Amino acid sequence: MNTWLTPFQYDYMLTALWTSTLIGGVCGLLSGFITLKGWSLMGDALSHAVVPGVALAYLAGLPFSLGAFTSGLLAAGAMAFVKMKTPVREDAVIGIVFTSFFALGLLLISIFPSRVNLKSIIFGNILGIASADVLQVVIVSAICLLVIAFKWRDLLLFCFDPNQARALGLPVGFLHVLLLLLLSATAVAALQAVGAILVIAVLVTPGATAYLLTDRFGVLLLLGAAIGASTAFIGAYASYFLNGETGGCIVTLQTLVFLGALIFAPKHGLLAGRRARRLANATP
């Protein structure tokens, strides 16, 4: 029995566990808006676009979160500018911008390999997270939670139907920028836990799983947060015994939960759909 409690005897594991849980919960909460808005590709773009900012921050000796957040905002601004000024489709714009930023980041890393911690950028480093970075994660998470608590209804209407939100007098432009800021900030926080490659998974999978389990958006948000937080905690805990990458454990567990919902969800699962078709065929 004591073997299962071993991770709780180490300060670095305790920090990793509660920090991962906090990040997972915030990402899961925001995941509902991303799923509803259809911004999965946008999340992928921002998670890769932060790489050059992190590399430059390492080179300049600045907090990596500052570089990542700045880089994410520049990428979001570049996508918005190109989309407004050209007839190019949004998915093409996103693909061009995020691959360009990611390529720049890889170039910087290849030029200064000894001065940039590539593994921390790509895979995350939640087990070795510094106290200053923990504080940054807490601040980012607290701000995101407060904004969502006060603005979730406006964000819901904006994500569901921007035209109706505009007709009701809501500041659609502001809400668009606000959601981008939340997405950028959360991607920066999650970078510590799972790295740039897997950030998109923790920003999308919990919401997609909750989407299969409920049709009520308020419940979807809570379910997404619960799934994100619980899988992050269990994944970080399991990584100690598996001696594997924490981010990989977290995302693999979230994928398994999604597959379970895909099959067994009471209304939208594959088995429920099969039962509904069978009943429809049996009805005279």
BAZALUM-558615 format. One line per 4 residues: number of its first residue (from 0); their letters; for each residue x, y, z of C-alpha. Coordinates in pm, 1 decimal. Layout:
REM BAZALUM-558615
NUM) A) X Y Z | ...
END
This chain:
REM BAZALUM-558615
0) MNTW) 0.0 0.0 0.0 | 284.5 237.5 84.5 | 420.3 192.0 -268.8 | 116.4 368.0 -413.7
4) LTPF) 174.4 663.6 -180.4 | 541.2 702.3 -269.3 | 489.4 989.7 -518.4 | 333.5 1198.7 -243.0
8) QYDY) 657.8 1183.0 -44.1 | 847.3 1397.8 -294.9 | 801.1 1771.8 -319.6 | 860.7 1777.5 -695.4
12) MLTA) 585.7 1520.0 -747.0 | 341.2 1708.2 -525.3 | 410.7 2025.6 -723.2 | 372.4 1840.0 -1053.2
16) LWTS) 46.6 1677.6 -941.8 | -137.4 1988.5 -828.3 | 3.3 2205.4 -1106.3 | -98.0 1950.9 -1370.0
20) TLIG) -443.4 1927.2 -1215.8 | -486.1 2304.6 -1225.4 | -368.0 2328.8 -1585.9 | -583.0 2033.9 -1689.7
24) GVCG) -892.0 2183.9 -1529.6 | -847.7 2523.4 -1695.1 | -774.3 2366.6 -2034.5 | -1078.2 2141.1 -1996.5
28) LLSG) -1296.6 2440.6 -1912.6 | -1177.1 2640.4 -2213.3 | -1203.6 2327.8 -2427.6 | -1582.3 2359.3 -2433.9
32) FITL) -1564.2 2697.6 -2606.3 | -1300.9 2576.1 -2852.8 | -1513.1 2273.4 -2942.6 | -1827.9 2481.7 -2988.2
36) KGWS) -1648.4 2749.2 -3191.1 | -1464.0 2495.6 -3406.3 | -1126.2 2643.2 -3317.3 | -932.9 2319.8 -3282.2
40) LMGD) -700.6 2420.7 -3566.5 | -659.6 2763.9 -3407.3 | -550.6 2598.7 -3083.0 | -303.6 2384.3 -3274.2
44) ALSH) -168.3 2694.0 -3446.6 | -114.1 2887.6 -3124.2 | 43.4 2591.0 -2945.1 | 305.8 2563.1 -3220.7
48) AVVP) 342.1 2937.2 -3269.9 | 474.3 2985.7 -2915.6 | 792.1 2788.2 -2993.6 | 999.2 3079.0 -3135.5
52) GVAL) 893.1 3296.6 -2842.8 | 1010.4 3033.1 -2595.8 | 1340.3 2992.4 -2781.7 | 1401.9 3369.4 -2783.0
56) AYLA) 1312.5 3391.7 -2413.9 | 1567.4 3121.6 -2331.4 | 1832.9 3304.4 -2533.8 | 1756.1 3639.4 -2367.5
60) GLPF) 1732.9 3494.0 -2018.3 | 1369.2 3602.6 -1983.1 | 1076.1 3403.2 -1841.9 | 977.5 3156.8 -2110.8
64) SLGA) 607.8 3231.2 -2052.5 | 664.4 3595.4 -2154.8 | 818.6 3490.7 -2484.3 | 553.7 3224.4 -2545.6
68) FTSG) 262.5 3457.9 -2476.6 | 408.5 3734.5 -2693.6 | 473.2 3491.2 -2977.2 | 120.3 3352.8 -2951.2
72) LLAA) -31.1 3700.5 -2968.9 | 184.1 3791.8 -3269.1 | 71.3 3474.4 -3445.5 | -294.2 3544.9 -3367.0
76) GAMA) -254.9 3901.9 -3491.2 | -81.9 3783.5 -3807.8 | -362.7 3536.7 -3878.9 | -628.9 3804.4 -3825.6
80) FVKM) -444.0 4055.5 -4047.4 | -393.3 3813.3 -4337.6 | -752.4 3692.5 -4314.3 | -889.2 4049.5 -4327.0
84) KTPV) -660.9 4172.2 -4605.6 | -674.1 3873.3 -4841.5 | -937.8 3635.0 -4980.3 | -738.3 3333.9 -4857.4
88) REDA) -948.4 3086.6 -4656.6 | -905.2 3088.0 -4278.8 | -777.1 2730.1 -4257.7 | -505.4 2809.4 -4514.5
92) VIGI) -407.4 3126.0 -4325.2 | -381.4 2935.0 -3999.0 | -171.7 2664.1 -4163.3 | 67.9 2914.7 -4319.6
96) VFTS) 116.7 3123.2 -4005.4 | 159.8 2846.5 -3751.6 | 398.5 2643.1 -3967.9 | 602.6 2958.7 -4032.3
100) FFAL) 628.7 3036.1 -3661.8 | 707.8 2674.6 -3576.2 | 975.7 2662.5 -3847.7 | 1131.0 2981.5 -3707.2
104) GLLL) 1137.8 2824.8 -3362.2 | 1307.9 2508.8 -3490.5 | 1558.8 2724.6 -3678.6 | 1648.7 2915.8 -3361.8
108) ISIF) 1681.9 2591.1 -3168.0 | 1908.6 2441.1 -3435.0 | 2129.7 2751.4 -3444.0 | 2166.6 2770.2 -3065.0
112) PSRV) 2125.8 2406.3 -2954.0 | 2328.0 2443.1 -2635.8 | 2139.8 2749.5 -2511.9 | 1781.7 2636.7 -2569.2
116) NLKS) 1620.8 2349.8 -2377.7 | 1457.6 2167.7 -2668.2 | 1312.4 1885.4 -2457.4 | 1130.2 2128.4 -2227.0
120) IIFG) 972.8 2305.1 -2524.6 | 865.5 1993.8 -2713.3 | 771.5 1761.5 -2426.0 | 717.9 1994.9 -2130.5
124) NILG) 895.4 1976.6 -1795.4 | 630.3 1965.4 -1524.7 | 848.5 1749.2 -1298.3 | 1121.8 2013.9 -1298.9
128) IASA) 903.7 2323.7 -1301.4 | 1060.2 2619.7 -1120.4 | 883.3 2814.9 -846.0 | 860.2 3124.8 -1065.5
132) DVLQ) 695.5 2921.7 -1341.1 | 451.7 2769.5 -1091.3 | 350.1 3121.4 -988.5 | 300.2 3216.9 -1353.7
136) VVIV) 81.0 2911.3 -1410.6 | -129.9 2997.8 -1105.6 | -173.4 3360.8 -1216.9 | -264.3 3264.4 -1574.6
140) SAIC) -509.2 2999.7 -1452.6 | -671.5 3236.6 -1201.9 | -719.5 3507.7 -1466.0 | -868.3 3259.8 -1715.2
144) LLVI) -1107.0 3121.5 -1452.5 | -1222.5 3469.8 -1348.8 | -1279.9 3581.3 -1708.0 | -1476.3 3267.4 -1790.9
148) AFKW) -1680.5 3297.7 -1470.3 | -1793.8 3649.9 -1560.9 | -1810.8 3620.1 -1940.3 | -1907.3 3261.6 -2015.2
152) RDLL) -2260.3 3347.3 -2130.9 | -2135.5 3613.4 -2372.7 | -1862.6 3379.4 -2496.6 | -2120.7 3103.7 -2538.8
156) LFCF) -2340.9 3319.0 -2762.3 | -2038.4 3442.9 -2956.7 | -1917.9 3086.7 -3019.0 | -2265.1 2956.2 -3104.9
160) DPNQ) -2389.3 3241.9 -3326.9 | -2174.1 3555.8 -3372.7 | -2443.1 3722.4 -3585.8 | -2703.2 3691.7 -3312.1
164) ARAL) -2451.5 3814.2 -3056.3 | -2387.0 4120.5 -3275.2 | -2762.5 4180.6 -3315.7 | -2803.1 4175.6 -2937.3
168) GLPV) -2537.5 4443.0 -2901.5 | -2254.5 4228.6 -2771.2 | -1900.8 4345.0 -2859.3 | -1822.4 4059.8 -3097.8
172) GFLH) -1478.3 4194.2 -3187.9 | -1382.4 4221.2 -2822.9 | -1510.3 3870.5 -2748.8 | -1311.2 3734.8 -3042.6
176) VLLL) -992.5 3892.5 -2909.9 | -1076.2 3784.8 -2553.9 | -1114.1 3420.9 -2656.2 | -786.7 3439.6 -2848.2
180) LLLS) -613.2 3583.7 -2540.3 | -755.9 3307.6 -2319.8 | -647.9 3045.4 -2570.4 | -296.9 3190.8 -2594.8
184) ATAV) -255.2 3220.9 -2218.9 | -383.4 2870.1 -2154.0 | -160.2 2724.6 -2425.2 | 137.6 2888.7 -2252.4
188) AALQ) 37.5 2739.4 -1916.8 | -16.8 2393.0 -2065.4 | 320.9 2410.9 -2239.6 | 486.1 2338.6 -1905.4
192) AVGA) 288.3 2019.0 -1855.8 | 269.7 1854.0 -2196.6 | 496.1 2051.4 -2431.5 | 423.5 2226.6 -2760.2
196) ILVI) 339.1 1908.8 -2950.7 | 60.5 1791.9 -2718.8 | -91.1 2123.8 -2606.0 | -367.5 2096.8 -2866.3
200) AVLV) -476.5 1761.7 -2718.0 | -540.0 1898.2 -2367.7 | -717.0 2199.5 -2520.4 | -955.6 1991.7 -2732.4
204) TPGA) -999.3 1636.3 -2600.6 | -1178.4 1711.3 -2268.3 | -1434.3 1934.1 -2441.3 | -1487.0 1685.3 -2722.7
208) TAYL) -1542.0 1409.5 -2466.1 | -1790.6 1618.7 -2269.4 | -1965.6 1708.1 -2597.6 | -2050.4 1339.5 -2638.7
212) LTDR) -2190.4 1314.4 -2286.0 | -2426.4 1612.2 -2261.0 | -2627.3 1858.6 -2468.3 | -2625.8 2132.5 -2202.3
216) FGVL) -2340.0 2378.5 -2236.2 | -2311.5 2456.5 -1865.0 | -2278.3 2086.8 -1787.8 | -2035.0 2051.4 -2078.0
220) LLLG) -1804.8 2313.8 -1924.7 | -1807.7 2144.0 -1584.9 | -1756.9 1799.4 -1735.2 | -1470.8 1923.9 -1951.1
224) AAIG) -1300.7 2081.2 -1649.2 | -1350.3 1764.6 -1441.6 | -1217.0 1540.6 -1718.8 | -918.8 1769.1 -1778.8
228) ASTA) -829.8 1797.3 -1410.4 | -876.2 1429.3 -1321.9 | -687.9 1293.1 -1623.6 | -404.4 1540.4 -1563.7
232) FIGA) -372.5 1429.1 -1200.3 | -392.7 1057.2 -1277.0 | -161.1 1091.4 -1577.5 | 102.8 1277.0 -1374.9
236) YASY) 67.0 1020.9 -1095.0 | 100.4 727.6 -1337.0 | 406.4 879.6 -1503.2 | 600.8 826.0 -1180.4
240) FLNG) 548.0 449.5 -1192.4 | 575.4 418.2 -1570.4 | 887.0 636.0 -1581.3 | 739.6 798.6 -1891.1
244) ETGG) 680.6 1150.4 -2015.3 | 413.0 1317.2 -1804.9 | 252.4 1485.6 -2105.3 | 232.2 1158.1 -2293.0
248) CIVT) 64.9 988.1 -1996.6 | -189.8 1268.3 -1958.3 | -286.4 1284.7 -2324.5 | -299.3 905.5 -2363.7
252) LQTL) -536.6 884.9 -2068.2 | -754.9 1163.9 -2210.7 | -769.6 977.3 -2541.7 | -880.6 657.2 -2365.6
256) VFLG) -1154.8 849.3 -2185.5 | -1266.1 999.1 -2517.2 | -1279.0 655.3 -2678.5 | -1485.4 528.9 -2385.8
260) ALIF) -1732.5 815.2 -2431.7 | -1736.8 759.1 -2807.7 | -1847.2 400.4 -2754.6 | -2059.0 413.3 -2438.0
264) APKH) -2207.9 767.5 -2424.9 | -2579.7 722.9 -2344.6 | -2706.0 941.8 -2630.1 | -2426.3 1011.8 -2877.1
268) GLLA) -2216.9 696.3 -2834.8 | -2175.8 431.5 -3102.0 | -2368.7 171.9 -2901.8 | -2654.9 416.8 -2839.6
272) GRRA) -2669.7 494.5 -3211.1 | -2682.2 125.5 -3293.7 | -2965.3 69.3 -3045.2 | -3158.3 364.4 -3188.8
276) RRLA) -3123.0 230.2 -3543.7 | -3229.1 -116.1 -3432.0 | -3539.8 20.7 -3261.2 | -3622.7 233.4 -3565.6
280) NATP) -3598.3 -67.8 -3793.8 | -3812.0 -276.6 -3557.8 | -4091.3 -17.9 -3547.0 | -4366.6 -112.4 -3796.0
END
